[in-house]
Structure formats: structure tokens, C-alpha cells
Amino acid sequence: MREFALIRAETADAAIAALTAHPNARLIAGGTNLVDLMKEGVETPTHLIDINGLGGLDDVQARGNGGLMIGALASNSAVAWHSDVQVRFPMMSEAILAGATTQLRNMATMGGNLLQKNRCFYYANHAARCNKRAPGSGCDAMDGVNRMCAVLGTSDHCIAAHPSDVCVALRALDAVVHVTGVNGHRAIDFADFHKRPGDTPHVEFELAHDELILGIEVPGLPFAANSTYLKLRDRTSYAFALVSIAAALKLEGDTVDDVRLAVGSVGTVPWRSADAEDAMRGAPATAETFAKAADIFFEGAIPRAGNGFKIELAKRAIVRVMETLKERAI
Ligand SMILES: Cc1cc2nc3c(=O)[nH]c(=O)nc-3n(C[C@H](O)[C@H](O)[C@H](O)COP(=O)(O)OP(=O)(O)OC[C@H]3O[C@@H](n4cnc5c(N)ncnc54)[C@H](O)[C@@H]3O)c2cc1C
């Protein structure tokens, strides 16, 4: 690991000032992703700005409209076990608890989770070409080991899948990311926060260098009480998803009244399809309806040699999850 200076920021303004003063500085929260990347030489900051001393950003506040405001420094564990999260948004709690390990979840923060880097086999491998790590170098995943890679939202420059679990739930729930920086506060729709690779795979987030995340707002959604998260992976613990499903379902009799559906680890960003949801709304809540929506979800998917199985796996997982939610809704 290279030498770096440590700055302890006590306020958001101090953190922003330090970021502005040091173009190659990084904020550090739980450190569970950043420190690994520093050890691997992928991240080489000159300064680390420790934001753990910022007050008031580590809790979960229930909002009167049934929503939540989650502080950026709230630990993944604190959010997963918060009673309002468990009751109002079980998909979010289940998604967090499906990730990493207890020790990691105790350290990892929600802000850091949103900004975690991808787990493509080639990203931290300096012997390989990777347009995210070294822009313009090429992408060895295209014709290489791409079993974990994305089939949706890819480009000719990058096929890395987005790895987070809770971001899939947050995408389904239309969360909003609140940030602050030199130019003041911004509220960013979750759909816009993670960027598809396009021609610039190294530009991953809608966040300027001088900005920091303050919190994540989850709008009230009463039927999210009937929601769940299914994570399919190579082993049942301590593994990133091959495919994951975050869904919520509201029935009116035997008909789908409303639905949310996002799929993880199949897209370069947490993926949602308005067309797939629209195909279910107003339709009979049957396996046929869910299977049709799953087909629509993956229209336009581009499989590579090693990851085509994800499409069929995810389609079947969508039907299974929707059937589960249907049983619970009755
Ligand atoms: C072995 C292992 C297994 C894992 N398994 C899973 C898994 O199954 N599912 C899953 O979803 N995740 C998994 N993770 C990822 C884990 O959830 C993330 O590492 C963690 O959430 C990052 O949070 P952190 O606070 O430690 O971030 P840090 O490592 O401190 O920071 C990560 C990035 O976010 C930036 N940052 C942090 N906070 C802010 C802020 N408030 N504003 C602006 N920038 C900020 C940092 O500058 C850095 O770039 C795993 C991690 C490890 C190490």
C-alpha cells in the first residue's frame, strides 16, 4: 500500500473543503471496499478523509408518510435490523442480510454500499485490460471469464455487473440519494445515480469529486410491506449474487393491482423494467403473467459465452418470487 495522509473531518463542510483541496483524495466510511482496493493498488489516494466523525448521519428516521430517511453513515446492520425497515420494506432488510458477513455489515455503511466498486474478475487484476480501472486499455471480460458479468446495459467497453444487494431493493423502491458539495445540496433519483458504462465505464456515479452522500430517502409505499428479496449465488453465504430479485406485489382480488420488480447482478446498474411491471399491472396474478413479464424484462439482453445462464435463471426466479408474494398477499 502506498503512503497517504489521513484527515478526520468533523463536519460535511470540512469534508468538502478537504476534497476540494486534494483532487486525489477519497472519503472513507467503513473502509470495507476502499481499503481492499488500496491494498490491490486499484485506488491510490493521496489523502483519506475519514467521515465517521460527522454527526447525525448514522440513524434511520421513520417519516410520517410511511417512508424513511437513512443516514449515509448508518451501518448496513443497523438498517437491516431496524424495525421500520423490517416491517415497511422487508425486501431491503432481506437484501442487506443476504450480503457479505455479520462483521462486514457491522462496518459497512449505506453510503459506501451505494458506491462500492464492481467485482469483475479483471477489475483488480493489473495483468488484465479493464476500461474501468485503466480507461482505454480494453476489456478482457468480453471474451474471457464473464460468468458473473452483466447481460443488460452493457457496452462495447464494459460488461461488469453491479454487485450490490441493497441497491436492487432501493431501485425497486424509487429511493432518492441526498448529496451535498461545493455547489450545495442535490437530490438524485436512484435510477440516475448509477451510470451505465457507455463510452466511459470509469464514470460510475452521478457524484462529483467534491460531493458526499448525506442520506438515502425511501418514499412511503404501503404495499412494500408485501415485498421480498431472493438472492441466488454459488454458495449460500459470503458470496455475491449470480442473480437477485427485489419485488413487491399488491393484489386486487386475483388481479395484480401494483407491482415493483428490480433484478440484481444482471445489469451494469441495478436493473428495473417499466415495461415488465406494466405487463403485470391489471393482469391476472398467474404464473403465465409473471413469466411473460420476465420475458419482457430480458428483451434486449446480450449474453456472452459464460453468462447466458443468468437470463433463464433470473426469469425463473422472477416467477418464483412473484408466486411467493402472491401467496402472502392473499
Ligand atoms: C468480502 C466482502 C463481501 C461482500 N459481499 C457483499 C455482498 O454480498 N453484497 C453486497 O451488496 N455487498 C457486499 N460487499 C460490499 C460491502 O457491502 C461494501 O464494501 C460496503 O457496503 C461499503 O461500505 P463502506 O462504508 O465500508 O465503504 P468504504 O469502503 O468506506 O467506501 C467505499 C466508497 O464509497 C465512498 N464513500 C463512502 N461513504 C461515502 C459518502 N457518505 N459520500 C461519498 N462517498 C462515500 C468512498 O470514498 C469509497 O469510494 C462485500 C464486501 C466484502 C469486503
The ligand as an SDF file (V2000), in Angstrom:
LIG
                    3D

 53 58  0  0  0  0  0  0  0  0999 V2000
  -15.6740   -9.8670    1.4250 C   0  0  0  0  0  0  0  0  0  0  0  0
  -16.7790   -8.9340    1.0560 C   0  0  0  0  0  0  0  0  0  0  0  0
  -18.0130   -9.4430    0.7020 C   0  0  0  0  0  0  0  0  0  0  0  0
  -19.0380   -8.5680    0.3460 C   0  0  0  0  0  0  0  0  0  0  0  0
  -20.2510   -9.1040   -0.0140 N   0  0  0  0  0  0  0  0  0  0  0  0
  -21.2530   -8.2610   -0.3970 C   0  0  0  0  0  0  0  0  0  0  0  0
  -22.4970   -8.7600   -0.8300 C   0  0  0  0  0  0  0  0  0  0  0  0
  -22.7390   -9.9780   -0.8550 O   0  0  0  0  0  0  0  0  0  0  0  0
  -23.4550   -7.8790   -1.2010 N   0  0  0  0  0  0  0  0  0  0  0  0
  -23.2410   -6.5240   -1.1760 C   0  0  0  0  0  0  0  0  0  0  0  0
  -24.1340   -5.7690   -1.5290 O   0  0  0  0  0  0  0  0  0  0  0  0
  -22.0540   -6.0310   -0.7960 N   0  0  0  0  0  0  0  0  0  0  0  0
  -21.0680   -6.8530   -0.4110 C   0  0  0  0  0  0  0  0  0  0  0  0
  -19.8690   -6.3520   -0.0380 N   0  0  0  0  0  0  0  0  0  0  0  0
  -19.6300   -4.9260   -0.2010 C   0  0  0  0  0  0  0  0  0  0  0  0
  -19.9150   -4.1330    1.0340 C   0  0  0  0  0  0  0  0  0  0  0  0
  -21.3040   -4.0370    1.2100 O   0  0  0  0  0  0  0  0  0  0  0  0
  -19.2890   -2.7630    0.7960 C   0  0  0  0  0  0  0  0  0  0  0  0
  -17.8930   -2.9510    0.8840 O   0  0  0  0  0  0  0  0  0  0  0  0
  -19.7260   -1.7480    1.8100 C   0  0  0  0  0  0  0  0  0  0  0  0
  -21.1180   -1.5450    1.7770 O   0  0  0  0  0  0  0  0  0  0  0  0
  -19.0330   -0.4250    1.5670 C   0  0  0  0  0  0  0  0  0  0  0  0
  -19.3310    0.4480    2.6260 O   0  0  0  0  0  0  0  0  0  0  0  0
  -18.1440    1.1420    3.4310 P   0  0  0  0  0  0  0  0  0  0  0  0
  -18.7760    2.0770    4.4040 O   0  0  0  0  0  0  0  0  0  0  0  0
  -17.2080    0.1410    4.0040 O   0  0  0  0  0  0  0  0  0  0  0  0
  -17.4560    1.9390    2.2450 O   0  0  0  0  0  0  0  0  0  0  0  0
  -15.9370    2.4260    2.0860 P   0  0  0  0  0  0  0  0  0  0  0  0
  -15.0880    1.2600    1.7270 O   0  0  0  0  0  0  0  0  0  0  0  0
  -15.5470    3.2720    3.2300 O   0  0  0  0  0  0  0  0  0  0  0  0
  -16.1080    3.3710    0.8120 O   0  0  0  0  0  0  0  0  0  0  0  0
  -16.4980    2.8530   -0.4320 C   0  0  0  0  0  0  0  0  0  0  0  0
  -16.5430    4.0210   -1.4140 C   0  0  0  0  0  0  0  0  0  0  0  0
  -17.5840    4.9030   -1.0580 O   0  0  0  0  0  0  0  0  0  0  0  0
  -17.0720    6.2170   -0.8370 C   0  0  0  0  0  0  0  0  0  0  0  0
  -17.8920    6.7580    0.2530 N   0  0  0  0  0  0  0  0  0  0  0  0
  -18.1980    6.1620    1.4210 C   0  0  0  0  0  0  0  0  0  0  0  0
  -19.1060    6.8810    2.0990 N   0  0  0  0  0  0  0  0  0  0  0  0
  -19.3760    7.9750    1.3380 C   0  0  0  0  0  0  0  0  0  0  0  0
  -20.2580    9.0950    1.4820 C   0  0  0  0  0  0  0  0  0  0  0  0
  -21.0710    9.2530    2.5500 N   0  0  0  0  0  0  0  0  0  0  0  0
  -20.2850   10.0120    0.4970 N   0  0  0  0  0  0  0  0  0  0  0  0
  -19.4860    9.8770   -0.6190 C   0  0  0  0  0  0  0  0  0  0  0  0
  -18.6430    8.8410   -0.7930 N   0  0  0  0  0  0  0  0  0  0  0  0
  -18.5990    7.8930    0.1690 C   0  0  0  0  0  0  0  0  0  0  0  0
  -15.6120    6.0440   -0.5290 C   0  0  0  0  0  0  0  0  0  0  0  0
  -14.8650    7.1870   -0.8820 O   0  0  0  0  0  0  0  0  0  0  0  0
  -15.2740    4.8550   -1.4080 C   0  0  0  0  0  0  0  0  0  0  0  0
  -15.0420    5.2940   -2.7300 O   0  0  0  0  0  0  0  0  0  0  0  0
  -18.8280   -7.1820    0.3630 C   0  0  0  0  0  0  0  0  0  0  0  0
  -17.5970   -6.6680    0.7680 C   0  0  0  0  0  0  0  0  0  0  0  0
  -16.5720   -7.5240    1.1050 C   0  0  0  0  0  0  0  0  0  0  0  0
  -15.2590   -6.9530    1.5110 C   0  0  0  0  0  0  0  0  0  0  0  0
  1  2  1  0
  2  3  1  0
  2 52  2  0
  3  4  2  0
  4  5  1  0
  4 50  1  0
  5  6  2  0
  6  7  1  0
  6 13  1  0
  7  8  2  0
  7  9  1  0
  9 10  1  0
 10 11  2  0
 10 12  1  0
 12 13  2  0
 13 14  1  0
 14 15  1  0
 14 50  1  0
 15 16  1  0
 16 17  1  0
 16 18  1  0
 18 19  1  0
 18 20  1  0
 20 21  1  0
 20 22  1  0
 22 23  1  0
 23 24  1  0
 24 25  2  0
 24 26  1  0
 24 27  1  0
 27 28  1  0
 28 29  2  0
 28 30  1  0
 28 31  1  0
 31 32  1  0
 32 33  1  0
 33 34  1  0
 33 48  1  0
 34 35  1  0
 35 36  1  0
 35 46  1  0
 36 37  1  0
 36 45  1  0
 37 38  2  0
 38 39  1  0
 39 40  1  0
 39 45  2  0
 40 41  1  0
 40 42  2  0
 42 43  1  0
 43 44  2  0
 44 45  1  0
 46 47  1  0
 46 48  1  0
 48 49  1  0
 50 51  2  0
 51 52  1  0
 52 53  1  0
M  END
$$$$
